[in-house]
Amino acid sequence: MENLKKLIKSDEYFQKGISLYNNKNYIDAAYNFKKVIQEDEKNYTNAQDKHEKVINIISFMGDTKFNHGEIPL
């Protein structure tokens, strides 16, 4: 029963991550994708792939803002 609860919670994290990703809320999406547990065979691999993609987006956005002077030195 406890494993089922963990899998349900993991799925909720994944679904929330997708929603946040689609709304371009990348930092919160990354957090939720990272919370998907390895035992969640349905979502784990996809969550890890999405997490890596989000981290790359965040890094690119930071570089872009810095290069355009939006982030002061």
C-alpha positions as CSV (number, residue, x, y, z in Angstrom):
1,M,0.0,0.0,0.0
2,E,2.8,2.4,0.8
3,N,4.5,1.7,-2.6
4,L,1.2,2.6,-4.3
5,K,1.1,5.9,-2.4
6,K,4.6,6.7,-3.5
7,L,3.8,5.9,-7.1
8,I,0.7,8.1,-7.0
9,K,2.7,11.0,-5.6
10,S,5.4,10.4,-8.1
11,D,2.9,10.6,-10.9
12,E,1.5,13.8,-9.4
13,Y,5.0,15.3,-9.5
14,F,5.4,14.3,-13.1
15,Q,2.0,15.7,-14.2
16,K,2.7,18.9,-12.3
17,G,6.1,19.2,-13.9
18,I,4.5,18.9,-17.4
19,S,2.0,21.6,-16.6
20,L,4.6,23.9,-15.3
21,Y,6.9,23.2,-18.2
22,N,4.0,24.0,-20.7
23,N,3.5,27.3,-18.8
24,K,7.3,28.0,-19.1
25,N,7.7,27.9,-15.3
26,Y,11.0,26.0,-15.8
27,I,12.5,26.2,-12.3
28,D,9.4,24.7,-10.6
29,A,9.1,22.2,-13.4
30,A,12.7,21.0,-12.8
31,Y,11.9,20.6,-9.1
32,N,8.9,18.4,-9.9
33,F,10.6,16.3,-12.5
34,K,13.4,15.6,-10.0
35,K,10.9,14.3,-7.4
36,V,9.7,11.5,-9.7
37,I,11.0,8.3,-8.2
38,Q,12.9,5.6,-10.0
39,E,10.3,3.0,-9.2
40,D,7.8,4.9,-11.3
41,E,8.5,3.0,-14.5
42,K,5.8,4.9,-16.3
43,N,7.3,8.4,-15.8
44,Y,10.9,8.1,-14.5
45,T,12.8,8.1,-17.8
46,N,10.7,10.8,-19.3
47,A,11.0,12.9,-16.2
48,Q,14.8,12.7,-16.2
49,D,14.9,13.7,-19.9
50,K,12.5,16.6,-19.2
51,H,14.6,17.6,-16.2
52,E,17.8,17.7,-18.3
53,K,16.0,19.7,-21.1
54,V,14.7,22.2,-18.5
55,I,18.1,22.7,-17.0
56,N,19.5,23.4,-20.5
57,I,16.7,25.9,-21.0
58,I,17.3,27.7,-17.7
59,S,21.0,27.8,-18.5
60,F,20.4,29.3,-21.9
61,M,18.0,31.8,-20.6
62,G,20.5,32.9,-18.0
63,D,23.2,33.3,-20.5
64,T,20.9,35.2,-22.9
65,K,19.8,37.6,-20.1
66,F,23.4,38.2,-19.1
67,N,24.6,38.8,-22.6
68,H,21.8,41.3,-23.2
69,G,22.5,43.2,-20.0
70,E,19.3,42.1,-18.2
71,I,21.4,40.7,-15.4
72,P,23.8,43.3,-14.0
73,L,27.4,42.4,-13.1
